[in-house]
Amino acid sequence: MELIPHNINVDFVGKRLFFVLMSAGINLLSIILLLTWGFNYGVDFAGGTVVEARFQQPTTPEAIDQAVKTLALEDLSIQDLGRDNTTYLLRFKQGEQNVDIANTAVRTALATAFKETVEILRVEAVGAKVSGRLRQQGFLAVTFATLFMGLYITFRFEWRFGVGAVIALLHDVLVVTGVLILTQTPFDLTVLAAMLTVVGFSVHDTIIVSDRVRENLRKIRRTNLSEVINRSINETLSRTIITSGTALMVLIALYVIGGHVIRPFALTMIVGFITGTYSSIYIAAPVVLYFEQSLTSQRKVA
Amino acid sequence: MAKGILYRALLVLVLTVGALIYLVPTIVGTLPEWWTTLLLPSRKISLGLDLRGGAHLLLSIDMDAAIEKALDQNTDELSRVLREEKVAGATVVRVEKTLRVRTVNPEAKLGAEKVLSDQFSHLTTEKAPTPAEGEIARILSDKELIRIHDYAVDQSLETIRNRVDQFGVAEAVVQRQGGQDILVQVPGIQDNKQLEELKKLIKTLAVLEFRLVAEGEKSGETIILQGQEREPLSGKMQRIPYTLEKKVLMTGDLVQDARLRPSSDLEGPYVELVLNDRGARQFEKITGDNVGRRLAIILDKTVYSAPNIRERIGGGRASITGNFDIAEARSLAIVLRAGALPAPVTIVEERTVGPSLGQDSIRQGMLSFILGGSFVIVFMLIYYKMAGLLADAAVVLNMFLLMAALAAFGATLTLPGIAGMVLTIGMAVDANVLIAERMREELRLGKSVRAVVESGYERALPAILDSNITTFLSGLILFQFGSGPVKGFAVALCLGIITTVFTAVFCTRLVYDYLLARRSLTTLSV
């Protein structure tokens, strides 16, 4: 059985200008979104409290608001999680010292208003000091991951491939960022973990193609690089589609039935795996090619 | 060749048996006695708080308060020693973080300086403000500040651990995190009320003091502290001020034990204190000297009760009555038994998961694990036939080894951890896909079966190794920077990569080599 015919020969490299421009456009959009809307930071990174409550009888946000009104919570938002009026997420700001005081008051207020019909499923309260620390660590983690990946590939392949892989992974991180902002997915620790996995996968996928380019360069010296790259992409295409396909299937399973706690995590990975696959083909290879061509033209000038 | 196969098969067998042994504690609820006497592993995969439900609290110690306290103690201590050493005309005052000794003549200044250098070497002039004429200025040395810091952290850790242990929940974790934070993880919190009890238990400073209630002129310096009393009719708590002598007669460090006493017809539950020998003697003297006066029992600046001393009390027993219910009295007994915190602590992070959400997460996580896994297995079988079957066997062995590795490391399985395992299944087949695609390519070149297998594996290997190493790197970075559930994900991801390379490359190759050696492999089905 073959999903991708083995003698497939698509001209990926020839259309690179179109895809590079499209990707650049999407990335630019992501950057604009990041600077204007910004991430919908979860409490891990922004500080604050979320209280998740389940009600036996369907209730309205207004009724919940009424129940906690006397507490005058700062920046209170009430979100219907399951879209069936039974599971709600309350989010608000709390004081820095003893972050538990506010949510204790909320629990008590809800218990008073709804008696036994309300169940508190989950509470997360993070003070500003802790969230600041987590933000810093998260930033460092992504930076280090990107750096190490670039170094590793430079060490194993050539610097051109390293630069190509890093640009491809920055592209992927930006695409994921854009989707997270557009969908207003709360950016928290698990989403960051997913993002780092995307970084790993993006490079993983780029390496498979680069490895084939490396091998083919040794085999066929005379042909020009763009042909070698195009051939390598075509040769690995079947593997690329199948691996990404199986990974996407399990991720979609996770997204659909894994429950709402894991959903942002799964979404991040789904988007990341799609763009990671795309960027290995349309971004990493053209970057390698670009450096090759600019180097040869320099040599000609000299 | 055949020998090599034997050794490799033995390695796989040993690892599989080893994995089975490591998995036994996780699968079997209680281990038989001979298991532990044979020194077989007893660690098991434990569920994280996000799956079993529970409270995760990060506490920050108020270091400023600890330093304040140390400065106050040093001021009192220095005054006392100067008095004892008969250094006349020297008074100690504390101005912010500086201890200033004001002297009336050069002789007194010399005497005070001698006392300071002999007995208070932890006070220094370095970085201290310039003293006025006839004055000595000292501040706490950096070394002393570090000592105070360490003492506050160690003592808080010890005290909170004692208190949490007595809360009566198995497998609670109390550990230091970073410089001055303490992490408390308590699984299986059932409801709001239990959670509140726990938080109160942890946060109570539990400084116990005994002071006399002031009586007119003779009492000297006084302070006013609030007391609590329940109004008999409405049952509301009322605050009533007490005027007390400033002098503290006795503190809680002399308490040896504190017990909860159930309520009787006459009064509600109360806490009985058992004092140590020194405390017993001191308490006897205090009560003997002050018959007829009122002795206030103060916990954390709140007056609990102020009974009349009717007679000298020997035997070292005192009781704290107040208007509390049985749960409050129980908490009070625990904090008094465990001792006071050296400095106040505040909760800077709280994460609690109720038992039902944890159950939901386990169910949903497992369901997606099974569904996603089945899909991959069926797909591989259909698409790559025999090579797919081998890959599937490798995936099953992979999951088995991964579980065993998690158990061997005593790792905690979190919801992101389950997601990490699901992802591992999805990615594990990548190595087999790479190899199978290679084999197909080589087959098309018309090579022999043996050559196809050999070059298929060899050519795919660099790509497999390089790509897995980078994912492993990102897992390591996640582990370094992540916390809690994220760490669980990183552990699953990293261990998963190791077991993947082993099962998907090493084990499947072994099967091919075995079949080739027996010459039973004449056609390849990929």
Interface residues (C-beta under 8 A of the other chain):
Chain A: M1 L3 H6 E52 R54 E96 Q97 N98 V99 D100 N103 T104 R107 T108 A111 E119 I120 L121 R122 V123 E124 A125 V126 G127 K129 V130 L134 Q137 G138 L140 A141 F144 A145 F148 M149 Y152 I153 R156 L189 T190 L192 A193 L196 T197 V199 G200 F201 V203 H204 D205 I207 I208 D211 R212 E215 E235 T236 S238 R239 I242 T243 T246 A247 L248 M249 V250 L251 A253 L254 V256 I257 G258 G259 V261 I262 F265 A266 M269
Chain B: D50 L57 L58 S60 N192 E196 K199 K203 T346 I347 V348 E349 E350 R351 T352 V353 G354 S356 L357 D360 S361 Q364 G365 L367 S368 L371 G372 G373 F375 V376 F379 M380 I382 Y383 L415 P416 A419 V422 L423 I425 G426 M427 V429 D430 V433 L434 E437 R440 E441 R444 R459 P462 A463 D466 S467 N468 I469 T470 T471 F472 L473 S474 G475 I477 L478 Q480 F481 G482 S483 G484 P485 V486 F489 A490 L493
